[in-house]
């Protein structure tokens, strides 16, 4: 699949409240994509979506900690309702702090946890796993994924 235009494309941008994610969301919207802006900072991601919708762009704000399995599942359901045609572009941009185990008693490196708490040191092997994307593994094979690296916070 080659994207020559973003018209009609649904893009999910994690870490959309600031920095690279915010710039990606703005640029994709300006190029015609419907943007699902995802971030742990509710007020900031909602402000971004107000900005986008006020300028005529289709967008949805979703508050989500992408290191939390249940919140990612909720994100998937919200995206499926908003964009039943699926997601064509996933921008994995959220700054998920992994591998730092202080504050996670009993959790060993490489283990997963069903509890939430990015920034509390819970490793997350689901980050970047197509099965954890809003429409699951099948949709990931039919779309594009852009992974960037941003510091958490």
N, C-alpha and C positions, 0 to 999 in steps of 0.2 A: 504494500500500500504506500503510495506516495501522496503527500499532502501538498498540493500546489495552491490551494485556497483554503481558508478556514471557515468560509461560509457554510453554515449547516453543521459544523463540527461541534461536538460537546467536549470541552476540555475540563479536567479536574486538576486544580493546582493546589497542592498541599503547601503549607507554610506561606499562605498568600497574604498575610496581614502586613508584612514588611519586606524590604529588600528585594532580592531576586524574585521571590514569589509574587510580590505585589507588581513588580515590573512585568513579569510574565503574564499575569492576569490582565493587566491594562493593555498590553500589546496584543494578546490573543483576542480580547474583546474588540479592540480597534480594527482588527483584521476580519471580524465577522463571526468569531466563535462564541458559542454560549459558554459561559465560564461558571464552574462551580468552585467558589473560593473557599478553601478549607484552612482553618487555623484553630489553635487552642485559645486564642485571644478573641473572645466573642465581640466585644465592642469594636475592636480594630477591623476584624473581617467584615462586620456589618457596615462599618463606615466605608470600606472599600466597595462593597456591593451597592450601597446607596450612591456612591460616586459613579459607578458604572451604569446603574439603571437610570440615574438622573441625566446621563448623556446618551440615553437611548440603547444601551447594550443589555442583552439578556444575561442575567447572572443570578446566582443563588449563593447565599452565605450558609456555611455549615460549620458549626463549632465542633471540633473533633481532636482528640489526642490520638494521633496515628499509632502510638505505641500500645494502645488499648484495644484489644480484640473486639470487645462489645461496642465500643464507639465506632470502630471501622465498619462493623456490621450495620450499625445505625446509619452511617454515612452511605453505605451501599444502597440501603432502602430509600433514603432521601433522594439519591441520584436517580435511582430507577423510577421513582415517581415523577421527578422533574424532567428527566430525559429518557423516556421509554425506548427510544431508538438506540440507546447505549452510549458508551464513551469511546470516542475515537482517539483521544490524546490524554495521557496521564502524565502530569509533571510532578514527579516525586521530589519535592523540594524541602519538605519539613526538616528542621534540624532536630533529629532524634538522637539523644545522647545515649549511646550504648556502651556496654562493656565495663562500666564503672559500678561496682557492686556495693559500695558503702551505702548503708541504709536499706539493704535488701537481705535480711538475715536468711540463711539457708539456701539462697539462690546461687548456683554455681555458674561460672562462665559458660555461655552457650545454651543455657536452659531458657525456656520461655516461662512467662507468667501470664495468667489470665487477668491479673489485677492491673489497674491503671497506674500511671505515674511516670511519664517521660520526665527526665530530669531527676528522677529518684534512683536512677541507675539500673533500671530493669532492661536486660538485653532484649532485643527484638529482632529475631531472625525473619519475621514477616516483612520487614521493610524491604521493598523492592521485589517481593514475591508476588507474581501475577495473581495467585489465588487470593491474596489479600486486597486486590483492587476492587473498586466498587461493583464491577460486574463479573468478577471471578476470572478464572483461568481462560475460559473460552473467549471472552471478550478481549482479553489481553493479547491473544494471538491475532485478532483482527484489527488492532489499533496500533498506536505508536506510544512509546514511553520515553520521557525525557527525565533523567535523574540528574539533579544538581546537588551541590554540597553547600550547605549553609550552616553556620554555627547555631546551636540552640539558643533560644532566648530572644 
